[in-house]
Amino acid sequence: MTTMNISLPEILKDFVDSQVLENGYSTSSEYIRTLIRNDQIKQAEQRLAALMLEGLESGSAIPINETYWDNKRAAQRQRHSAE
């Protein structure tokens, strides 16, 4: 694992220290890693929501059934064999 040094004003360091104590983190690093992971999850959820909205706004719905998937598979095979 690599290290990263950050500088915090005393008030923020005190806050981090209190979060470590109050929430059962073993170290301030563990708390910061949790914040970063939560931010990664939040950004992924926002990206997914944007993609879903894009899909909803992309036009009329089409039926997704076995024929649809058969055609998708055939198109992929054709693309793959052309390469």
N, C-alpha and C positions, 0 to 999 in steps of 0.2 A: 504494500500500500504506500502511496506517495503522501507527502505532507504538503500542506499549504498554510502559510502564516497569514493571518488577517489582523488588522488593527481595528479596535472598537473603542468608542468613547466609553468612559467608565460606566455610564448609565446603561448602555447596551450590554456590557460585560456582566453587570449586576443582574440584568434581566436574564441573560443566558444561564448564569449560575443558579438563579432561583428556579428556572425551568428544569434544570438538571435535578435539583433537589426535590422539587414538588412532583415531578412526573416520572421519577425512577430511572432516569438515564444514568449510565455509569460514568460518562464523561461529557464534557461540552462538545467534543468531536462527534459523539454519538447523536447528540441533539441536533447539531448542524447537518449531519448526514441525513437525518430524518427530515429536516426542513427541505433539503435539496431533493430527496426522493419524492416528497409530497409535491414539490413544485413540478418535477418531471411528470408525475401522474396528472396534475392539473393541466399542464400544457398538452399532454397527449389527449386528455378528455376534451379540451377545447378544440384541438385539431379534428378529432373524431366528430364532434358536434358540427364543425364547419363543413366537413365532408358530407355528413348526413344531410345538412341543409342544402348543400350544393346538389346532392342527388334528388332531394325532394323538389327542387326548383328546376331540374334539368328537363322536364317535359312529362308527357303522359306516361303512366305506368304501363309496363308490359308484363304479360304472364310469365312467371318463372316456373317451369315444369320440366319434366324429363326431356322433352323435345328441345327446349332451350339449352339445357346442359349438353345434350348430344351434339347440338350445333356448335356450341362453344368448344367442346372437345375436338370435334372435326376441324374447326378453324385453327386450333392450337397445333394439331398434328400436321396440318398443311403448312403452317408457318414454320414449324420445326423442321419438316422435311425439305423445305426450300432453302434452309440455311446451310 
